[in-house]
């Protein structure tokens, strides 16, 4: 084959060029990359930190409440008492205050005022709680209340973590947006004279 008929380098499809870059999007700013990584960090905190914090706070509150339950159960006793006066006033729970009389463990007759069911007749027998000193007191905390306290504190801790993550994300976005707007303003101050000159010709 002669040199005249030989294919030239310009004939045929152009040689395939390698892709210029396999790195990140060149239009992606440093603030965009930071925002992406920060969102991943917050998601990790939400997925791992929320249940851990809620469980830890709930168990701590439950154990503390159970210690109160045990202490109050050991210090308070339920005894029988008799109403010595007519109940007066009605509370929001539908109970009335009345004078009662009972005998403590030492055989001493004691009197006091407590809440009884509304319309309980004078002379009726009621159950009251007294402390080690023999004074009237409220019933000890129950295990159900301790469990409810644990769940409530755990739920509040979870809400706190979720709220903190949301606040951190919103604050980060606000700071980054202010910085971006400042950069855009600075870039426009440089570009605007050249851009406007094209329309003044």
TORSE-555854 format. One record per residue (C-alpha): residue number from 1; y, x, z. Coordinates in Angstrom, 2 decimals. Last residue first. Example, Ala and Ser with C-alpha at 12.3 -4.5 7.8 and 13.67 -1.06 7.14 Angstrom:
<atoms>
+-------+---------+---------+---------+
| numar |      yy |      xx |      zz |
+-------+---------+---------+---------+
|     2 |   -1.06 |   13.67 |    7.14 |
|     1 |   -4.50 |   12.30 |    7.80 |
+-------+---------+---------+---------+
</atoms>
This chain:
<atoms>
+-------+---------+---------+---------+
| numar |      yy |      xx |      zz |
+-------+---------+---------+---------+
|   201 |   48.27 |  -21.23 |   24.12 |
|   200 |   48.78 |  -22.87 |   27.52 |
|   199 |   45.29 |  -24.35 |   27.69 |
|   198 |   43.45 |  -21.02 |   27.84 |
|   197 |   45.94 |  -19.74 |   30.44 |
|   196 |   44.68 |  -22.32 |   32.94 |
|   195 |   41.25 |  -20.69 |   33.12 |
|   194 |   42.68 |  -17.20 |   33.56 |
|   193 |   45.01 |  -18.34 |   36.34 |
|   192 |   42.24 |  -20.47 |   37.96 |
|   191 |   39.57 |  -17.78 |   38.17 |
|   190 |   40.85 |  -15.65 |   41.04 |
|   189 |   42.20 |  -18.48 |   43.20 |
|   188 |   39.05 |  -20.40 |   42.31 |
|   187 |   36.91 |  -17.65 |   43.80 |
|   186 |   38.84 |  -17.73 |   47.08 |
|   185 |   38.65 |  -21.53 |   47.25 |
|   184 |   34.92 |  -21.46 |   46.51 |
|   183 |   34.38 |  -18.87 |   49.22 |
|   182 |   36.28 |  -20.98 |   51.76 |
|   181 |   34.29 |  -24.05 |   50.75 |
|   180 |   31.09 |  -22.09 |   51.22 |
|   179 |   32.12 |  -20.91 |   54.67 |
|   178 |   32.98 |  -24.43 |   55.75 |
|   177 |   29.67 |  -25.63 |   54.37 |
|   176 |   27.77 |  -22.93 |   56.25 |
|   175 |   29.38 |  -23.85 |   59.57 |
|   174 |   28.73 |  -27.57 |   59.08 |
|   173 |   25.14 |  -27.02 |   57.98 |
|   172 |   24.44 |  -24.86 |   61.04 |
|   171 |   25.97 |  -27.47 |   63.33 |
|   170 |   23.94 |  -30.27 |   61.77 |
|   169 |   20.73 |  -28.26 |   62.02 |
|   168 |   21.42 |  -27.24 |   65.61 |
|   167 |   22.30 |  -30.83 |   66.57 |
|   166 |   19.11 |  -32.16 |   64.96 |
|   165 |   16.99 |  -29.54 |   66.73 |
|   164 |   18.68 |  -30.28 |   70.04 |
|   163 |   18.18 |  -34.01 |   69.61 |
|   162 |   14.49 |  -33.52 |   68.88 |
|   161 |   14.14 |  -31.27 |   71.92 |
|   160 |   15.99 |  -33.74 |   74.14 |
|   159 |   13.98 |  -36.70 |   72.85 |
|   158 |   10.78 |  -34.82 |   73.66 |
|   157 |   12.07 |  -34.01 |   77.14 |
|   156 |   12.98 |  -37.67 |   77.68 |
|   155 |    9.46 |  -38.69 |   76.64 |
|   154 |    7.91 |  -36.20 |   79.04 |
|   153 |   10.17 |  -37.39 |   81.86 |
|   152 |    9.19 |  -41.01 |   81.23 |
|   151 |    5.47 |  -40.27 |   80.91 |
|   150 |    5.42 |  -38.30 |   84.14 |
|   149 |    7.47 |  -40.92 |   85.99 |
|   148 |    5.08 |  -43.64 |   84.81 |
|   147 |    2.14 |  -41.63 |   86.15 |
|   146 |    3.83 |  -41.21 |   89.52 |
|   145 |    4.65 |  -44.94 |   89.60 |
|   144 |    1.01 |  -45.77 |   88.91 |
|   143 |   -0.05 |  -43.36 |   91.64 |
|   142 |    1.98 |  -45.42 |   94.10 |
|   141 |    5.04 |  -44.37 |   96.07 |
|   140 |    4.76 |  -45.24 |   99.73 |
|   139 |    5.87 |  -48.69 |  100.90 |
|   138 |    9.36 |  -48.87 |  102.36 |
|   137 |   10.28 |  -48.08 |  105.94 |
|   136 |   10.34 |  -49.73 |  109.35 |
|   135 |   10.54 |  -47.32 |  112.24 |
|   134 |    7.50 |  -46.26 |  114.27 |
|   133 |    8.48 |  -42.62 |  114.38 |
|   132 |    5.57 |  -41.71 |  112.13 |
|   131 |    6.79 |  -44.17 |  109.50 |
|   130 |    6.28 |  -47.93 |  109.36 |
|   129 |    5.21 |  -50.22 |  106.52 |
|   128 |    5.10 |  -54.00 |  106.91 |
|   127 |    2.43 |  -56.67 |  106.43 |
|   126 |    3.40 |  -60.23 |  107.28 |
|   125 |    2.19 |  -62.79 |  109.83 |
|   124 |    4.07 |  -66.09 |  110.02 |
|   123 |    5.97 |  -66.98 |  113.19 |
|   122 |    9.02 |  -68.24 |  111.28 |
|   121 |    8.16 |  -69.64 |  107.86 |
|   120 |    8.24 |  -67.58 |  104.66 |
|   119 |   10.79 |  -69.27 |  102.37 |
|   118 |   11.33 |  -66.19 |  100.22 |
|   117 |    8.77 |  -63.42 |  100.55 |
|   116 |    9.75 |  -60.86 |  103.15 |
|   115 |   12.28 |  -58.05 |  103.30 |
|   114 |   12.59 |  -56.20 |  106.58 |
|   113 |   14.53 |  -56.26 |  109.83 |
|   112 |   13.26 |  -54.66 |  113.02 |
|   111 |   11.44 |  -55.16 |  116.28 |
|   110 |    9.13 |  -53.01 |  118.38 |
|   109 |    6.50 |  -53.71 |  121.00 |
|   108 |    5.07 |  -50.46 |  122.35 |
|   107 |    1.27 |  -50.20 |  122.44 |
|   106 |    1.26 |  -46.52 |  121.49 |
|   105 |    0.07 |  -47.26 |  117.95 |
|   104 |    2.99 |  -49.61 |  117.33 |
|   103 |    3.20 |  -53.31 |  118.18 |
|   102 |    5.06 |  -55.59 |  115.81 |
|   101 |    8.11 |  -57.88 |  115.66 |
|   100 |    9.95 |  -59.10 |  112.57 |
|    99 |   13.52 |  -60.17 |  111.80 |
|    98 |   14.11 |  -61.48 |  108.28 |
|    97 |   15.68 |  -60.48 |  104.98 |
|    96 |   14.77 |  -62.60 |  101.99 |
|    95 |   12.90 |  -61.95 |   98.78 |
|    94 |   13.39 |  -63.28 |   95.24 |
|    93 |   13.55 |  -59.85 |   93.66 |
|    92 |   17.32 |  -60.12 |   93.15 |
|    91 |   17.74 |  -60.60 |   96.88 |
|    90 |   18.05 |  -63.90 |   98.77 |
|    89 |   19.95 |  -64.30 |  102.02 |
|    88 |   18.59 |  -65.01 |  105.47 |
|    87 |   14.96 |  -65.40 |  106.59 |
|    86 |   14.61 |  -67.40 |  109.80 |
|    85 |   13.81 |  -65.38 |  112.84 |
|    84 |   10.88 |  -63.90 |  114.75 |
|    83 |    8.58 |  -63.16 |  111.81 |
|    82 |    5.35 |  -61.55 |  112.93 |
|    81 |    4.13 |  -58.05 |  112.14 |
|    80 |    0.90 |  -56.49 |  110.90 |
|    79 |    0.82 |  -52.76 |  110.20 |
|    78 |    0.86 |  -50.48 |  107.15 |
|    77 |    1.12 |  -46.79 |  107.87 |
|    76 |    3.44 |  -44.13 |  106.51 |
|    75 |    3.35 |  -40.34 |  106.90 |
|    74 |    0.11 |  -39.50 |  105.07 |
|    73 |    0.78 |  -41.92 |  102.21 |
|    72 |    4.33 |  -40.58 |  101.94 |
|    71 |    3.12 |  -36.99 |  101.58 |
|    70 |    0.37 |  -37.86 |   99.10 |
|    69 |    2.65 |  -39.95 |   96.91 |
|    68 |    5.38 |  -37.31 |   97.05 |
|    67 |    2.88 |  -34.67 |   95.96 |
|    66 |    1.85 |  -37.05 |   93.18 |
|    65 |    5.48 |  -37.33 |   92.06 |
|    64 |    5.77 |  -33.55 |   91.78 |
|    63 |    2.51 |  -33.38 |   89.83 |
|    62 |    3.68 |  -36.12 |   87.47 |
|    61 |    7.10 |  -34.53 |   86.93 |
|    60 |    5.53 |  -31.15 |   86.15 |
|    59 |    2.94 |  -32.76 |   83.87 |
|    58 |    5.64 |  -34.61 |   81.93 |
|    57 |    7.87 |  -31.55 |   81.62 |
|    56 |    5.02 |  -29.38 |   80.33 |
|    55 |    3.70 |  -32.01 |   77.95 |
|    54 |    7.13 |  -32.82 |   76.54 |
|    53 |    8.00 |  -29.15 |   76.14 |
|    52 |    4.73 |  -28.28 |   74.42 |
|    51 |    4.85 |  -31.38 |   72.21 |
|    50 |    8.42 |  -30.64 |   71.08 |
|    49 |    8.13 |  -26.87 |   70.82 |
|    48 |    5.36 |  -26.63 |   68.25 |
|    47 |    6.33 |  -29.08 |   65.52 |
|    46 |   10.04 |  -29.22 |   66.31 |
|    45 |   10.43 |  -25.48 |   66.86 |
|    44 |    8.54 |  -24.79 |   63.64 |
|    43 |   10.76 |  -27.27 |   61.81 |
|    42 |   13.80 |  -25.53 |   63.25 |
|    41 |   12.54 |  -22.18 |   61.98 |
|    40 |   11.86 |  -23.63 |   58.55 |
|    39 |   15.36 |  -25.08 |   58.48 |
|    38 |   16.77 |  -21.68 |   59.43 |
|    37 |   14.88 |  -20.04 |   56.57 |
|    36 |   16.29 |  -22.48 |   54.03 |
|    35 |   19.80 |  -22.27 |   55.44 |
|    34 |   19.71 |  -18.47 |   55.30 |
|    33 |   18.57 |  -18.56 |   51.68 |
|    32 |   21.33 |  -20.99 |   50.79 |
|    31 |   23.91 |  -18.88 |   52.65 |
|    30 |   22.86 |  -15.85 |   50.61 |
|    29 |   23.54 |  -17.81 |   47.47 |
|    28 |   20.99 |  -19.09 |   45.02 |
|    27 |   22.32 |  -18.80 |   41.52 |
|    26 |   20.19 |  -15.70 |   40.93 |
|    25 |   17.07 |  -17.78 |   41.75 |
|    24 |   14.77 |  -15.54 |   43.69 |
|    23 |   12.87 |  -12.62 |   42.17 |
|    22 |   10.68 |  -12.59 |   39.07 |
|    21 |   13.33 |  -10.92 |   37.02 |
|    20 |   14.06 |  -10.22 |   33.41 |
|    19 |   10.92 |  -11.71 |   32.01 |
|    18 |    9.33 |   -9.23 |   29.67 |
|    17 |   10.39 |   -9.34 |   26.10 |
|    16 |    8.13 |  -10.40 |   23.30 |
|    15 |    8.79 |   -8.52 |   20.09 |
|    14 |   10.65 |  -10.51 |   17.49 |
|    13 |    8.56 |  -12.69 |   15.24 |
|    12 |    7.86 |  -11.41 |   11.75 |
|    11 |    9.89 |   -9.02 |    9.59 |
|    10 |   12.54 |   -6.79 |   11.24 |
|     9 |   10.09 |   -3.94 |   11.74 |
|     8 |    9.42 |   -3.85 |    8.10 |
|     7 |    6.15 |   -4.75 |    6.47 |
|     6 |    4.93 |   -2.29 |    3.89 |
|     5 |    5.54 |   -3.41 |    0.34 |
|     4 |    8.18 |   -0.77 |   -0.41 |
|     3 |    6.20 |    1.97 |    1.34 |
|     2 |    3.36 |    1.40 |   -1.03 |
|     1 |    0.00 |    0.00 |    0.00 |
+-------+---------+---------+---------+
</atoms>
